Amino acid sequence: MGDPKSDELIREAESLMPGGVNSPVRAFRAVGGHPVFVERARGSRIFGADGREYIDYVGSWGPAILGHADPEVVRAVQERAAAGLSFGAPTALEVRFARAIKERYPSIEMLRCVSSGTEATMSALRVARGYTRRSVIVKFDGAYHGHADALLVKAGSGAATFGNPDSAGIPDGMVATTATLPYNDVPALGALFSARGREIAAVIVEPVAGNMGCVPPAPGFLAAIIELCEAHGALAIFDEVMTGSRVARGGAQGLYGLKPHLTCLGKVVGGGMPLAAYGGSREVMQLVSPLGPVYQAGTLSGNPVAVTAGLVTLERLEAPESYARLEALGARLEAGMTAALSETKTNGCVQRVGSMLTLFFQAGPVTDFRTALGSDTARFSRFHAALLAEGVYWPPSQFEAAFLSLAHTDADIERTIAVVRSALERSATAN
């Protein structure tokens, strides 16, 4: 890559932080080589520690939907920060934010702000258990809902398996009431409800999977989750931390015309700052303290600076052309990458929903985690290195989605397609 400054920084960082990073995927362990240390970013570009420029398709893992350092967001945050960073007390901004979310998500009548997606999913599951007075939660294999103990589960061999911990430090008992199923498998979910429906508190799902790569829901899959939950007295939780206000104004539930019982939001709604939220019907959310017995709190929840960034981002996305533009950019990149695969005779497929997409190194379609695992990860690693060498910053894992922003230009897309074509040719064989 020719980035000696980043190489120097990672050596020091590794002596100070596990893997030299504060979140595992940043370490580039899945693709080899050393991570790029980012010095600054603007629009569709990030700049490495040595000043090298990259077209960015990570976008801080989704929040940067307007592009990096959007002038309007930055100005609002600076003005808000000058009035105080945090108070641990209510602010009018929190009321505005709650109103903005309610307007965009009809399924949310009341919400609670938190600081991360992990907090949002963890809290939503606690509310679901409190509401139903049941213990079992259901998730889908390959989905990531944050690092709460009960959600770090790997599937077993059966279609409906109560899993084992997917991380050291988690007692078996912490995941004993978490069941895992294949994504997009309605019959397996129906069978589990038939067998244990009276025990199930909630089903949590990424309405568009993004943590096994971009995997769209099969027709009827999401509706079936809601219907089965309602039939058996459980709650359907949409984890829209990634898709919320990303794939459509009202998230995936707006895109597909559905109303889950609880929703978790993050990333875009925080505008790049640490802000997330969970919410649902008034009946369910009134169980949250101080109104009800489900306790959840946070010193920095609803932080005024973060809420400001989120509000400005959501308001900017109200421009009528915003989502049409994101769709057009995504469609052009998908078409160009698909053509590049064909032209280079590469075994691969591109899957996309709106402005999130993944190039899988396999014929596809990828419909669940099992099929995602059939991808050629060694080829992806070579491809990723070739992209970096030509100035395109792509997610450093075959099993992550890439993101576009309103700051990406048609020229960015054309340049990226050309680089992808070159990278496919260069990565065809191991060096």
Secondary structure, 3 states (H helix, E strand, C coil): CCCHHHHHHHHHHHCCCHHHCCCHHHHCCCCCCCCCCEEEEEECEEEECCCCEEEECCHHHCCCCCCECCHHHHHHHHHHHHCCCCCCCCCHHHHHHHHHHHHHCCCCCEEEEECCHHHHHHHHHHHHHHHHCCCEEEEECCCCCCCCHHHCEECCCCCCEECEECCCCCCHHHHCCEEEECCCCHHHHHHHHHHHHHHEEEEEECCCECCCCCECCCCCHHHHHHHHHHHHCCEEEEEECCCCCCCCCCHHHHHHCCCCCEEEECHHHHCCCCCEEEEECHHHHCCECCCCCECCCCCCCCCHHHHHHHHHHHHHCCCCCHHHHHHHHHHHHHHHHHHHHHHCCCCCEEEEECCEEEEECCCCCCCCHHHHCCCCHHHHHHHHHHHHHCCEECCCCCCCCEECCCCCCHHHHHHHHHHHHHHHHHCCCCC
